Every structure is written in structure tokens, then in C-alpha cells.
Amino acid sequence: MDARTGEGSRARGVRTRPLSNLLSPLGVISLALGVGLAAAPSGSQSEAELALRRKDMVASQVAARGVRDPAVLRAMADVPRHRFVLPGYIDQAYEDYPLPISDGQTISQPYIVALMTECLVPGPDDKVLEVGTGSGYQAAVLSRIVAGVFTIEIHDALARRAAETLGRLGYRNVRVRAGDGFFGWPEEAPFDGVIVTCAVPEVPPALFAQLAEGGRLVIPLGDVQTYQRLTVVTKKAGKPVVQRVLDVRFVPMTGEALKKK
């Protein structure tokens, strides 16, 4: 995915129900919740050097471009993006562009991860659904802000690798499912926020239905072969209120979404 120009909204949405039933085992890839960190990176830079680059990334790529939520900035500074990229890309982990991760997928550029997170207006008691786990990086960022993250990845191998990475790094409030995110995660609904990290031509009905009243859905909508518009859909009185943010380019949602084109 890559993005064009623009900034996200800072409007504060309505907060809803507290987190419940976070640890439901149905259809979940269990995380190995070890307390130790993953092995040291295999790139040419040390952990200390990578930490300095991460701090600079937040200042020059994220805050400088208009992301203001302190919780989002802290999460971006805390989560080691280099642990979520392929070994050959570790030295590029803190550059302002997406990187390939396998299975034809990408890890989004840091600014877009931060912007989408801020557009969600996440709160500490929130329960969030992510569609498109990828490497697990966006889920890790969210996990530092909200009470629980439920994330779905259609590629089995990616889902398993993401679960393993998140487990090694100790992200205990994330649950990963291998499956088609078009249908959401109904047994865990409603969600205070839903974030979709793949392109769709229109909002999947199940995702809006699983959104709590006052909750937000952040999603790239439009032509999946060219560019999309990052869009925030807020549920108010059961109806969608739509705000368009900026032009983006994401990989397409697969599975059932392709049949709906």
C-alpha cells in the first residue's frame, strides 16, 4: 500500500461498551505468549540504532504530517516495526514507504498506519476488529492503545506467522484468526472500531453490522486496481455517516469480496 496526501480527522467519536469475552477460543490461532523478545535483527543496524530511527520516524514522518493523538504517537514509538518485516528489509523498516512481506502482501508505510489508527479514535476500553492482519504490525500498534484486538487474515501462512510474531513480542491482547474478513468476526461483535487494511469497492455489510453504535469503520474504498479513498464510516442511530480522508493505494481484499465486484 502507498498513500498520497492529506491528513486524518481529529473529531472524537462516541465511546461505547466495555471489553467483554476477549479470550474466546473459537476459530482462533492461539498465540505463544512468551515474555522474551524475538531474536536480534539480522540487518546491519543494532537495536539501539533502530530505536533511534524509530524515534525519528515518529517525529519526521508521523507527527510532522499532522498526526496528533498522543496515544497513537506513543504506540508508533513503542512498536518495533523492524520485527514485522522480512529479514532483508530490516534496514528499511523505518523509511516512509510500504514493504513486501510475502503472499503478494505489504506492510503499510508508517504514516498510513498512524493515520488510520488516529482516524479510528481508539480508546483504552475499546474492542477493535482488524481485517487484513498481514505481518501483524497494525494489530501491534492498536494493541498498545485499546483493550483488545481481533484480527483476521485470509492467507493461512501469513496469519500463522503474524500470530507467532505477536506472541514472541508479548502482545497479549491480540487474537488472530485465519479466514475471510469480509464476514467479520460475528461471535465477538459488536466492535467499537473496525479497521480494514485492504481495498474494497464498497463497505462489506457484515463489517458495518458488527460495528457498535457510535463506533468507526476505517476503510479504503474505491477501484481496487488503481486508487482508493481512505474513508471513515461512523455508525449513528444505526446509519452510516461518511467522511473521506485522502487518496490511498492498498492491495485488494480477496475471498468473498472478489465475488461481489
MOLINVEN-V782999 format. One record per pair of residues at least 12 apart in sequence whose ideal C-beta (glycine too) atoms are under 6 Angstrom apart, sorted by sequence separation. I is the first residue (numbers start at 1). J is the second residue. If there is no record, write none. Layout:
((I & J) (I & J))
This chain:
((81 & 93) (97 & 109) (139 & 151) (219 & 231) (96 & 109) (163 & 176) (194 & 207) (231 & 244) (62 & 76) (85 & 99) (128 & 142) (162 & 176) (218 & 232) (58 & 73) (229 & 244) (230 & 245) (216 & 232) (217 & 233) (230 & 246) (159 & 176) (194 & 211) (58 & 76) (128 & 146) (133 & 151) (216 & 234) (230 & 248) (58 & 77) (159 & 178) (191 & 210) (126 & 146) (133 & 153) (190 & 210) (192 & 212) (215 & 235) (227 & 247) (228 & 248) (127 & 148) (128 & 149) (129 & 150) (130 & 151) (131 & 152) (189 & 210) (199 & 220) (85 & 107) (125 & 147) (156 & 178) (182 & 204) (184 & 206) (190 & 212) (193 & 215) (213 & 235) (227 & 249) (122 & 145) (183 & 206) (184 & 207) (192 & 215) (193 & 216) (194 & 217) (195 & 218) (196 & 219) (117 & 141) (122 & 146) (211 & 235) (113 & 138) (148 & 173) (149 & 174) (150 & 175) (151 & 176) (152 & 177) (199 & 224) (133 & 159) (136 & 162) (154 & 180) (184 & 210) (107 & 134) (135 & 162) (152 & 179) (107 & 135) (113 & 141) (143 & 171) (220 & 248) (224 & 252) (105 & 134) (133 & 162) (136 & 165) (152 & 181) (199 & 228) (107 & 137) (136 & 166) (143 & 173) (220 & 250) (140 & 171) (143 & 174) (50 & 82) (101 & 134) (101 & 135) (61 & 96) (139 & 174) (150 & 185) (57 & 94) (76 & 114) (150 & 188) (54 & 94) (41 & 82) (53 & 94) (72 & 114) (133 & 176) (38 & 83) (42 & 87) (72 & 117) (65 & 111) (72 & 118) (43 & 90) (44 & 91) (67 & 114) (43 & 91) (41 & 90) (61 & 110) (62 & 111) (69 & 118) (61 & 111) (131 & 181) (67 & 118) (84 & 135) (199 & 250) (62 & 114) (84 & 136) (103 & 155) (198 & 250) (57 & 110) (84 & 137) (198 & 251) (199 & 252) (200 & 253) (103 & 158) (198 & 253) (129 & 185) (200 & 257) (7 & 66) (138 & 197) (79 & 140) (79 & 141) (129 & 191) (127 & 191) (127 & 192) (128 & 193) (129 & 194) (130 & 195) (131 & 196) (132 & 197) (75 & 141) (78 & 144) (126 & 192) (132 & 198) (126 & 193) (75 & 144) (75 & 145) (120 & 193) (182 & 255) (71 & 145) (182 & 256) (120 & 195) (180 & 255) (182 & 257) (180 & 256) (116 & 195) (2 & 98) (120 & 216) (1 & 98) (120 & 218) (119 & 218) (154 & 254) (154 & 255) (116 & 218) (1 & 106) (1 & 108) (8 & 115) (18 & 125) (13 & 121) (15 & 123) (19 & 127) (3 & 112) (12 & 121) (8 & 118) (9 & 119) (8 & 119) (119 & 232) (22 & 148) (19 & 147) (19 & 148) (29 & 159) (38 & 168) (31 & 163) (29 & 163) (33 & 167) (34 & 168) (31 & 166) (32 & 167) (35 & 170) (31 & 167) (33 & 172) (105 & 251) (28 & 175) (29 & 176) (28 & 177) (27 & 177) (26 & 187) (16 & 192) (16 & 212) (16 & 214) (14 & 214) (13 & 214) (13 & 216) (9 & 243) (8 & 245) (6 & 246) (4 & 247) (3 & 248) (2 & 249) (1 & 249) (1 & 250))
